[in-house]
Amino acid sequence: MYATLIAGAFSWFGNTVTEVTDWIADVSNNWWFVFVIFTVAMLDSVIPIVPGETTVIAGGVAAGTGNQQLALVILAGAAGAFVGDNIAYTIGNQFEGRVREWAERKPSRSARLEGSAIQIRKRGGMLLITARFIPGGRTILTISSGITSQPRRWFAGWVAVAGLVWASYAAILGYIFGQAFEDDHTIAFWLAFGTALGLTAIIELIRWARHPNVDAATRREAADEIDAGQVGASHVDAGQLDHTEVDPGQVDRGVDSGNPPA
């Protein structure tokens, strides 16, 4: 009895996956699918559960089979990601008080939000590129960039680069498998999707292996700042800036490393 139920469940799941994949294949072959890519990539920056990368991969597969233009797929994904990241920044900047109230309902949320701000100050723009490949992480990071009032031009420049790198990676991956399996869109899509998941997992494992204690240290540092009442201390009084001596060499080094300018 249980074996029959399990077999039925697997059969239903397999049929559902096939139907969804076939639907994606049919839809992605239409000329207007680039607008779907733009919209989904934009929403993915604000709502992490939206499958932005999956949609770009599907567009890449369609380009590989000759039904889309690869350049347009990349442009649509990058533009959508750029607009979405800036929306997330605006949400953080305009609704700072509400976002902080939401985060403070759980200590883990508050520590994670402040931890993102600490990482921005330490690692600069390269973090925005890395976070673009981490679902959920990019949303927290872009919102916290707005909350901590990172310079808008600096932020826009780095998320533009991040979106282009991300969209190119996903679209080209789909394109390669689309060309290799031109007669079977379903296999091409799932191989590209599985490869993307595998590469993301490998990158995360490497990052964890190289810096196993970074996240924990960041959370502790964030918790210390929260306990000390230093959340939001990035808003520096203009009078203090007038009396602050800045080493020009430090400024140059900060800009070169991608850190936000003072």
Secondary structure, DSSP 8 states (H G I E B T S, - for coil): -HHHHHHHHHHHHHHHHHHHHHHHHHHHTSTTHHHHHHHHHHHHHHSTTS-HHHHHHHHHHHHHTTSS-HHHHHHHHHHHHHHHHHHHHHHHHHTHHHHHHHHHTSHHHHHHHHHHHHHHHHHTHHHHHHHTTSTTHHHHHHHHHHHTT--HHHHHHHHHHHHHHHHHHHHHHHHHHHHHTTT-HHHHHHHHHHHHHHHHHHHHHHHHHHSTTHHHHHHHHHHHHHHTT-TTTTS--HHHHHT----HHHHHHHHHTT----
